[in-house]
């Protein structure tokens, strides 16, 4: 919104300087129209714009704001009529400006809309991805472990302990936990760094692959474990570098250290056939600078590439702007001699709009100022083509002074050509406006792409987190119960019948508990835990780049209270990600005088009021009211806080 407002303000300033106070109204309405497509705003803008032209004799270019607003509505054909009226009221040059402003208003507003849509879809995409992964895990576990537990329970009821099924179930659970964890290399990288640091070795981990890796993750994790174990065992290295790189459809892992002795590590060489069987390569060697390098490359699972229509829209609008300004320059020159120079500048603009292309900037700088003695006034407007790339290529601390120098040169040249002061000022302002237009178009496209990548990354992170959660629960919950079932089953087969019956009764009880654990692992439980939801919230917010402060001061609560407050926390986290631009979020719980208090506070509050009428907040208010609790929201100094209070124990009617 800031970028868009600055571009609109730059255009409007031309008409304010020309002596039209109504241009301020046109600008204000245009900024409001980005957020709210209201017919009365469009009517006010039309009156202000046409009033500027007819009353204050302003250039018809200001009508471009009306045309752009119309393009954003169902009345878009009327934009053609506005362009026709501009042609009747003014000369060709300002009519071209009117068309360009209309296209820019439409393009910039559309890109803002798309950015907000992508932002709003981030959490829902992550939740959907996690839910799909949860269903897949549930289907796998229920088909294998669920049927096995049913068989074990049937054997226990009949008095025949099924030791083989219990042993196989435990092995399957451990294998599944290892498999879910192995599909992600990130935890292994963390473990490897911890091992190296504990051994006194400086570790540098650089991860640039996208999770999850899929089957390749297991093999790469094995290579990493073996390489790091060997480094720690030899104790001759002082520094180790671990890198992962995604190259097309492959993922490369590289582990190098300065403690090279020989390159005949048997453990790594044993892994080579497995890596080659998976379609990859594994090399172990010593470099010229005496560093031992282990490098494994495997086919990876690339995340689906999301088609982006923002970059083509941005480039099309940029091309239209460059073409329009070039036509204006040719009309002013009344000659085609500047055309070759303009074509070179336009080509270089479109080819190097991103990054710090110093050679291209140098050529454009020469083409901006060298032809001034040849073309004079007609070439003054070209300086705006240079300020845009400058704003994109350098930090603001460098870009602003350099842009000021360019504007100063335009002013000096205009004065030396004997142009009237208002016209010289107009050229100076136009230089800034053109640069801001180029900057705004390209920067918004960059923001849209970065946000889309963030959205996809958040979805992948949610899938990885769901797999790691399932792996932890399989190991900590179900693994422990299955081990106990196996022990009891083996014991029941060896003792006398009376004691065997008691052991089999324990097996039945444990099987029921294991089925409940299986539902927990599969994510099918309908009850929520406030503590677990808080940890999950911390993970999701951290994946979105938000710093989280978590302080839990509550003890055991009634299940209904836990579930309700867990739902409140979920909705609060959803709002933090969807309706704010938070960088910090604090989640706290406190208990006292029979009341528990949950607070979620973040620094991403917008200027508008909170969404009191949203369905999520309304549902939570109703649920809390049923427990004699309450929900409140407050907003102050850019911070938004949602607070829920409820009794620590809620009365619920006994089941009939």
N, C-alpha and C positions, 0 to 999 in steps of 0.2 A: 504493500500500500504506500509506503514511503517513496519507493522508486517511482511508482505510477503518479503519485501526487506531485513529485518534483518535476516530472516531465510535463504534466498538465500545467503546473505553475509557470514553467519556462515558456510554454507557448502563450499562456495568458498574459505574461509580463510584456510581451511585444505590443499587445493591444492596450494594456494599461498605460505604458509609456507613450503610446500614440494619443492618449487623452480620453479614453473611455472608461469611466468608473463601472459601467455595467459589465466590463470584462471580468471584474472580481466576482460578480454574481454568477456569471457563466462558469468560472473556474470552480466556485464552491459547489454549485449544483452538479458539476461533472464528477467531483470527488464523491459526493453523496450518492450519485447514480451508480457508482461502482458497487456499493453495498445494497442499495435499495432501488429496484427498477419501478419507480412510481410514475404514473402518467402526469400527475400534477408537477413533479419535478421537471419532466420533459417540457411541459407547457411553460413553466417559469424560464427555463433555459432558452426556449425559442424566442420568448418575448425579449429577454435580455440581449441575446445575440443579434436579432433583427433590429432592436432598438439601438444597439451600438452602431450598426451600419447606417441606419436611416437618420438617427438623431445626431450622433457624434461623428459621422462620416468615417467610421472605422473600416479597415480593409475587410472585404467579404471572406477572408480566410477564417475569421472567427466563427463563421457558420459551420465550419468543420466539426465543431463540438456538437452541434445539433444533429448533423449527419451521422456522426459516430454513435451518438445515443440511439438514434433511430435504428441503426444496423443491429443493435443489441436487443431489439424488440420485434414483435410480430409485424410492426409497421415499417419494416426495413425498406419496402419499395419507395416510401416517401423520401428516403435519403437521396434518390435520384432527382426528385422534384426540388429538394434543397440545393443540390448541385446545379440544377438548371437555373434556379433563381439567382445563385451566385454568379453564373455566367452572364445573366442579364444585368446585374448590378455592378459588376466590376470587370477589369481587364483580365487577360489570360494568366498573368503571373500569380495574383492572389487566388484565382480559381484553382490553380494547381496546388497552392498551399492549403486551400479548403479541402480538396480531395485527400491530400496526404494526412491532414489532421483527422479526418473522418476515419481513415484506415488505421491510424495509430490509436485513436480512442477505442475503436473496436478491438484491435489486436491486443493492446495492453490490458484492457478490462477482461477479455476472454482468457488471457493467460493468468490473471489473478484468480479468476473463477476456477480454472483447472488446478492451480496450486492449492487452493482451499479444498477442492474435491479430493485431491490426492491425500492431503493432510487428514481430512475427515475419515478417509478409507483406511488409514494406516492401522489403527487398532483393530477394526473389524476384520481386515485381511489377516492380521496376526492371530486373532482369536479363531477365525475360520481355519487357518492352517493348523493351529494347535488342536482344534476339535477334530479335524480330519485325521490327524496323526493319532489322537487318542482313540478314535473309532478303529483305526487300523490295528493299533496295539491291542485293543480289547478283543477284536476278532481273532487275532493270533493267539492270545493267551487263553481265551475261552475255549477255542477249538482244541488246544493242546492240554494245558494245565487244568482247565475246567472239567474236561472229560476224565482226566486222570484222577482228580479229586473225587468225582462221583464214583469211580471204580473203587477207590480206596475205601470210601464210606460204605459202599455195598459189601465189600469184603469184611469190614469190621462188624457190620450188623450180622453177617452170617457166621461170624466166628473164625474166619479164615483171613489172617493178616496178609495183605498183598505187598510184600516187601519189595518185589521187583518194580512194581508200578511206583511205589514211594521213592525208590532210589532213582528211577528214570525221571520222575517229576522234579526232584531236587537238581539233578544234572541239567534238565531242560531249563529250569528257572535260572540257574547260574549262567548257562550258555546264552539265554535271552538277555540277561542283564549285561553280560560282556558284549553281546552284539549291539545292543542299543547304545552303549557307551562308545564302542569302537567306531560307530558310524560318524562320530565327530572327533576330529583331531585336536580341537582346542583344549579339552581337559588334559590330554597327554602332553601338550606343550607346556601347560602350567606345571604339571608334575615334574617334567624334565628340568625346567628352570629351577624348581625348588630343590631337586636332587643336586644339581650342579652348585647352587649357592651354598647348600649345606656342606658340600665337599670343599668349599673355599675357592671355587672356580667362578670367574666373572662370566655371567651368562647374558647374552643378547638375543632376544627372540623377536623375530620380525614375521608376522603372519599377514599374508595378503591373499589368502584363498577364501572362497565363500563356503560356509557351512550350510547343510551337512554334505559330507563327501560321499556318503553311500558306502558300498563295499570297499572302495579304495582306502577308506579311513582305517580299517582294521589292519591292513598290510603296512600302511605308512606308520601307524602307531607302533607296530611290532619293530619296524626298522628303527624308529626313533628310540624306543626303549633299549634295544640292543646297542645302538651307537652310544647313547648316554651312559649306559651301564659300563661299557668298556672304557669310556673316558674316565669315569669315577674310579674304576678298578685299577687302572694304570697309575693314576695320581701324578701324571707328568704334565698335565695341561694347566695353564693359568687363565685362559680365556676360551670361550666357546661361542660360536655364532650359529643359531638355528634359524633357517629361513624357509618359508613356504611361498610358492608362487603359482598362480593359476595361469597357464598358457594355453589359450584356446580350449580344447577339450581335455587337456591333461593337467595334472597337479604335480608339482616338483617339490620334494623335500631335500634340503641341503644342510648337513651338519658338518661344521669345520671347527678344528681346534688346533692350538699351537703346541700340542704335546706329541707330535708324530714320532713313532718309532718304526713300526712295520705296518704294512697294509694287508695282513693275513688273518684278520679277525674271523675265526671259524663260525661264530654265531651269525655274523652278517652274511658270510658266504653260504650258510645253510638256507638263508631266506631268499637267495637269488633265484632258485628254481620257482618258488611260489610267486615272486614278483614277475618273472618272465611268463609264467603260465597265465597270469592276469593281464598280459599284454603290455607290461612295463619293463623298465630297465633298472638295474642296481649296480652302481660302480663304487669301488673303494680304492682310493689312491692318495699319493703324497704329492703336493704341489712343489713348485720350484722354491718357494719361500718356507719350505719345511712345515707345511700345515697338512694335517690329515683330513681328507674330505670324504664324506659319505653322501652319495646323491642317489635318490630314488625318484623315478618318474612313473606315474600310473595314470591310466584313463580315469577321469573324474566325472562326477555327475554335475553338470553345469545347471544352475538355476535357469528357469525359462526366461528368455529375453522379453521384456515387456515393450511392445511397440510404443513409440513416443511420437506424438504429433505436434509437440511443442516446438522442437527445433525447426522442422519445416515451416511452421507458421511464422516463427521468429525470422527465419532467413528470407521468407517471401516478403514479409513486411519491410525488412531491412533493404532488400533489393528494390522494392517500390519507393522507399524513401530516397535511396541513392539515385534512382532513375529520375525521380521528381525534381530533386535539387539540381541534378545535372541539366535537365531540360530548362529549368529556370536560369541557370548560368548561360546556356546557349542562347536563350531568348535575349538576355541582357547583352551578350556579346554581339548578337546579330551576325554570327558567323559560325562556321563549323570547325574553325581552326583549333578551338580548345578540345574538340571531341576526343582525339587520341589520348590526350593526357587524362581526361575524365574517365575513359574506359580503363586505363591502367589503374587509376585510383579505386574505381568501383570493383575491379577484379581483385585487387589486393585486399580490399575491405572484406569482401565475401569469403576470401580464401584464408584469411588470418584474423578472424574476429575474436578468437580465444587464445590466451597464452601471451607470453612476452616475446613476440617475434620482432627482435631488434632490427634485423635487416629490412623487413617490410616497413617498420616504423620509420627507419632512416630514409627509405626511398619515398615514402609518402610525405615526409617532411620536406624533402627536396622538391617534390612535385607540387607541394602546397605554396612554397615561397618563390622558387626560381621563375615560374612563368608570370609572376606579378608585373614585371616591367613590360611584358608582351601584351597581356590581356587587361591589365588595369583593374577597374571596378568590377568587371564581370568575374574576375577570379577571386575576389575577396571572400565570397561565400564558401569557397572550397576549404577554408581553414577549419570549418566545423567537422569535415571528414577526418581531420587529424586528431581533434580533441577526444572523439569517441574512443578510438583505440588506446589513447594515452590513459583515459580513465579506467579502461579495462586491464591494461597491462601493468600498472604500477599501484603501489599502496597509496591511500589518499594523501599521506604526508608528502609524497613525491608528485602524485598526479595533479593535485590542486595548484601548486606553484608553477608547474610546467604549463598547465592550461591557462593560468593567469598570464604567463609570458606570451602564449599564442594570441590571446585576446588583446594584449597590449600591442603586439606587432600589428594586428588588424587595425587597431585604433590609430596607430602612428601612420600606417600606410594610407588609411582613409583620409586622414588629415592632410598628408602630403599630396594626395591627389586632388585636394581642394573640394572634397565632398562637404555638403552641409552637415552641421553637427548632428541634427536628428538622424540623418541617414547613416552617419558614421556610428552613432550609438546603436542603431538598428542592426548594422553588420556585426558589431561586437556582441550584442545579445544573441543574434542568430548563430554565431559561432558556438556559444554556450548551449543554445537550444539543440542544435544539430548533434553536438557531442553527447548531450544527455539522452537524446532519442536513441542513438546507436548504443549507448551504455545500457539504457533501460530495456531495449529489446533483447539484447544478448544476455544481460544479467538475469532477467526473468526466465529465459529459457534455461539458463544454468541452474537457477533455483528449483525450477520444476523437475529437472533431471536429478538433481541432488536429493530432492524430497522423494522422488519415485524410487531411487536407489535405497534411501533410508527406509521407505515403506517395505520394499522387498527384503531388505536386510532384517527388518524387524520380524517379518513373517518367518524367515529362515531361522532367526534366533529363537522364535517361539517354538518352532518344530524341534530344534536341538534341545531346548530346555525341557520340552515334553518328553523327549527320549531319555534325557538324563534323569528326569523325575521318575520315569518308569523304571530305569535301571536302579536308582537308589531304593525305591520302594520294593522292587523285586528282591534286592539283596537284604535290606534291613527288615522288611515286614514278612514277605512271603518266604524268603529263603530260610529265615529263622524258624518259622512254623513248619515248613516242609522237613527241615532237619530233625525237628522234634518228632514229627510223625514217623519218619524213617526209624528213629531210635526206638520209639514205642512199638512199632510194628515188629522190628527184629526181636525186641524183648518179649513180646507176646508169643512169638513162635518158639521161644526157648523155655518159658516157665510153665508151671503147672496150670491146668485149666482154670481154676478159681482166680488166680492172679491174672491169667491171660485175659479173662473177661473184663477185669478192671482196667487193664492196659488198653484193651480195644474200646472201652467206653471213653477213655481219654483220647484215643485216636479219633473217635466220632466228634468229640468236642473240638479237638484241634482242626479237624476237617472243616467244620462249620466256621471256625475262626479263619482258616485259610481261604475259604470262599469269600468271606468278608474282606480279607486282605486283597484277594484277587480283584474284587470290585473296586477297592481303593486304588490299586495299581492301574486298573483300566480307566479310572476317572469316572466311574459310573455312580459313585455315592451321591446321594441327594442332600447330605448334611455338610455344612461348611464349618471350617475351623478358622476363627479369627486370626490366630497365630500363623496358620499355614497360608491364609490369604494375604497376610501382611508380607510374608517372605516372597510369595509369588508376585505381589505388587512391586516389591523392591527389584526383583529380577526383570520384570517387564519395563519398568521405568528406567532402570540402568541400561537396558538394551536400547532404549530410545535416547540415550545420552543425557538423562536427567539425574542430577546428584540427589541421592535419597538419604534422609535422616530417619532412622526407625527406632522408636523408643516404646516398648510394650510394658505397661505397668499394671496389667490386669491379671487376675488369677483365674481359676476354673469358673466358667460361666455356665448357665443353663444352655442346653443345646439350641433352643429356639432363639435365645439371645445371640449365641455364637453365629448361627446361620444368618440371622437378620443383619447383624453388624458386618459379617463377611460380605453380604450382598451390598451393603452401603459402601464398603471399601472398594469393591469391584466397580461400582458406578462412579465413585469419586475418581479412581484411577483412569477410567474411561474418559471422564470429562477433562482430566489433566492433559491427556494425550490428544483428545479430539478438539477441545475448545480453548486451548491456551497455547502459549509459547514458552512454557515453563523451563527453567534451567535448574531450579532447586525445588524439592518437595519434602515436607516433613510429615511423617505418619506417627501419631502418638496415641496411646491409650492410657487411661488413668482410672482408678477405682477408689471409691470412698462413699461412706454413708449409704451403702446398698445400691449405688448407682455406678455404672461404667460409662466412661466418656471416650468417644473416638473422634479424633481431629485429623483432618487431611488439609494441609496448607501448602500452597504453591505460589511462586512469584510470576506466573504467566497470565495474570488477570488482564482482560481487555478493558477498554474504557467503558464498554456497554455494561448494562446491569446483568446479573447472573440469570441463568436460564431457569427461573422459578417455575415456569409452566411446562417444563419438559416432562415427558412420560416417565423417564427413569426417576427423577426427583419426586414426582407425584406418587409413584408406586412405593418408593422407600418411605415417604412420609406416612402413607397409609399403613404400611407394615409396622413401622415404629409405633404409630398410634395404638395399634392393636396390643402392643406390649406396655402401654402407658409410657412410651418414650417420645422423643421429639427430635426433629431435624431442623437445623438452622444454617444459613449461609451468610457470610459477610465479605466485604471487599474494601480494602483500604491500602493506599500507597502502592498499587500494583500487585498486592497480595490478595489471593482469594482463599477463603477458609470455609470448609464444610465440617460441621460438628454434629455428631449424633450422640444422644444420651438415651440410656435404657436401664431398667432395673437389672441387677446382676442375676436374679432368678425370676423367670416369668411364669405366672400361673397359666396352665393349659388344662382344658377339661380332659378327664380320663376317657380312654377309648371305650365305646359301648361294647 
